[in-house]
Amino acid sequence: MEAKEEEFVVTQGWLEEMKACEDGLQAFKQHFPNGGEALEVLKRCKELGYRKFELWLVDRLPPTYPPLELSTFVGNLFYPNDVHIKGDLFYPGDVNIKDDISIRGLIYIKGSLKVDGKLTVNKNYEVYADFVNVDEIDISEDAYIHARINANSLSMSGDAIISGSTKAKVVKLDGGRIYGNVDADELYNNGGFIRGNVDADEIINDGGLISGDVNTIKIDNINGGKVGGKITYKRSDEHK
């Protein structure tokens, strides 16, 4: 198979060099005996339900492919470079049932995810990227984002989880957990959990828990809201 420009051909020899598992090698040999273009291999893995091998492959593909630009997208997405969505991106995370097994929806990007509009992730969807840059994020129920985040506004509820440092002008937690530091102008923590340090001008910690240190102009700990670390106060006139 001859590779075109900006394509990478996956071969049995390359997989062995990358130390692919035996099951993955056997499956690849069955479906691509003469090798396969990387994106076609990823597509076939998705069709066959070889999720672990698909994730493994995305992590090891060389930086051959250019950043991907999409107007909209629905479904699972695996891509070995940056992805740019030029509008809102809504992932309802509907649970598909296959042989009585719940399958979580998944975005897995070896690079950054940029969304010009609003990113909505709920139910059982998972998003993995190095960095997420978006105007607005709404993450709820059992959804999970593993990435560093930069946004204008972030809303969390239910058992949603963000694993990574988070920067936004306004952060609102109605439940949910953030494993990482938070940098915000305004933080409203209604029963949520932040495992990290917080730097925010104004904080209302309503029954929430912040495990790390807090640097703020004003903080109200109400209804059992707690800060595990130390609280330091910055001058308000420094931020005018």
Secondary structure as GFF3:
##gff-version 3
##sequence-region A 1 240
A	DSSP	beta_strand	9	10	.	.	.	ID=ss1
A	DSSP	alpha_helix	12	17	.	.	.	ID=ss2
A	DSSP	alpha_helix	22	31	.	.	.	ID=ss3
A	DSSP	beta_strand	36	37	.	.	.	ID=ss4
A	DSSP	alpha_helix	38	48	.	.	.	ID=ss5
A	DSSP	alpha_helix	51	60	.	.	.	ID=ss6
A	DSSP	beta_strand	68	70	.	.	.	ID=ss7
A	DSSP	beta_strand	77	79	.	.	.	ID=ss8
A	DSSP	beta_strand	83	85	.	.	.	ID=ss9
A	DSSP	beta_strand	89	91	.	.	.	ID=ss10
A	DSSP	beta_strand	96	98	.	.	.	ID=ss11
A	DSSP	beta_strand	101	103	.	.	.	ID=ss12
A	DSSP	beta_strand	106	109	.	.	.	ID=ss13
A	DSSP	beta_strand	112	121	.	.	.	ID=ss14
A	DSSP	beta_strand	126	139	.	.	.	ID=ss15
A	DSSP	beta_strand	144	163	.	.	.	ID=ss16
A	DSSP	beta_strand	166	179	.	.	.	ID=ss17
A	DSSP	beta_strand	182	190	.	.	.	ID=ss18
A	DSSP	beta_strand	193	195	.	.	.	ID=ss19
A	DSSP	beta_strand	198	206	.	.	.	ID=ss20
A	DSSP	beta_strand	209	210	.	.	.	ID=ss21
A	DSSP	beta_strand	214	222	.	.	.	ID=ss22
A	DSSP	beta_strand	226	227	.	.	.	ID=ss23
A	DSSP	beta_strand	231	233	.	.	.	ID=ss24
A	DSSP	three_ten_helix	236	239	.	.	.	ID=ss25
###
